[in-house]
Amino acid sequence: MNETEVIELCRTSIVTLVIVAGPILIIMMIVGTVISVFQAVTQISEQTLAMVPKLLLVFGLSILLMPFMLGQLTEFFQHEIADRIIAVGVGATQNGGAPFTPSTGVTPGATPTGG
């Protein structure tokens, strides 16, 4: 694995992290702002008023968004990590001497057909 592949894997990992954690963080930011404005308007400085709703919301959103988050993480693992593991197992050269590229459908021991 060269530098370009490592950088691409890190970039894809960060994008997947933002996609998975983004909805919960955005909703939490909105709820936190609403609670802060409510506390400022009513001059209530109770910390549990800010913490308990956020905690319950994170718990509820985690359960509600779990299928989406699991699907994104599974897709990331299958398309990025598993293909690279398979590429290491197959070897550096397949497909007639060309470097093995994940998701090409080339199976170990397959001979390329001339066309």
N, C-alpha and C positions, 0 to 999 in steps of 0.2 A: 504494500500500500504506500503510495507516494504522498507528497504534501498536499496536492490538489484533492485527492480522495479524502484525506483526513479533514481538510477545511470544508469540503462539501458535506461530509457526514456531520460535522459540528454545526454547520449552517442548517441542515435539515433537522437536526435534533432541537435546535433553538426554535425553529419555526413550529415544529410539532409541540413543543412545550408551551409556546404562546397560544396555539390553537386549543390545546387541552385546558390550560389554566385560565385563559383569557376571559371566558364568559363569567366564571365565578368571581374573578378579580374585578371586572367591570361592574357587575351587580353589587358587589360589596362596597365599591367606591361610591356608587350612587346612594345606597342605603346609608352609608356612613355620613355622607353629605347631608342627607335629609334629616338624620338624627341630630347631627351637629347644629343644623339650622333650627330645629325644634328646641334643642337645649338652649340655644342662644336667645331665641324669642321668649321662651318661658323662664329663663334664668334658672333652670334646673341643672345642677352640676353633679348629678348622680352617675357614677361610673357604670353601675349595672344596667342603667337605661341604655347605654351605648353598647355594652358588651353582650348581653344576653340575646337581643334580637340578631346581632351579627353571627353569633355562635350557632343559633338555631337555623339561620338562613344558610350558612355554610354547610351544615349537616344536611339540610333538606335539598339544597342544590347539588350536593355531591351524590346523593341517592338518585335525584331526578336526572342528572346529566351523566350518570355512570355508563349507560350504554354507548353514548356518543364518545366519551373519553376513552373507553375500552376499545371501541372500534378504531379510533385514531391511533392509539398506541399499538394495536395489533397490526394495522396497515403499515405503520412505520417499521415495526420489527420485521414483518414479512418482506417488505420491499427494500429495506436498507440493510438491516443487520443480517437476516437469514441469507440473502443473496450473496453477501460478502463472505459469510462462513462457507457457503457452498463453493464459492470461487476459490477459496483457499484449499478446500478439500479436493477439488477437481484438478487444480494445478494452475500454473501461470499461463500455459498455452493449451488451447483447444481451438476448434474451428479452423483447422488447417494452418496452425502456427500463429494465428492472430491472438492477441491477448483475450482472455475470457472476459466477457462482459455480462454482468448479471442481467437476468430477465430476457435473455436471448433465446432460451429454449434449447440450448445446446446441452446434451446429456453427456456424462462421462463415457468415454469409449466410442462415441458416435463418430463416424467418418463423414466429412463434408462431401456433398455431391457436387460434381462439376456440372455447369449448366450452360 
